[in-house]
């Protein structure tokens, strides 16, 4: 299932890792491991964050995406289901409207 993973990085330990020259290397290793469809590094609520689109085969795989961010950056991670327009077209909205509307 395609999901959007948002990792919120607290200033520490990220600042210290930047000063030590390790933040970039750690992020490269994580990106290589989670193989996102896309990933963007952004500001959210005044802090650093990453927003990635990942393919999660089942719920048991969630830790393999989150733990690298937890363990290396003390990050908070959020997962949201992400649908393409094609996914939404297959959702059966018309039938749901008849059933529930």
Buried (B, 14 or more C-beta within 10 A) or exposed (E): BBBBBBBBBEEEBBEEBEEEEEBEEBBEEBBEEBEBEEBEEEEEEEEBBBBBBBBBEEEEBBEEBBEBBEEBBEBBBEBEEBEEEEEEEEEEEEEEEEEEE
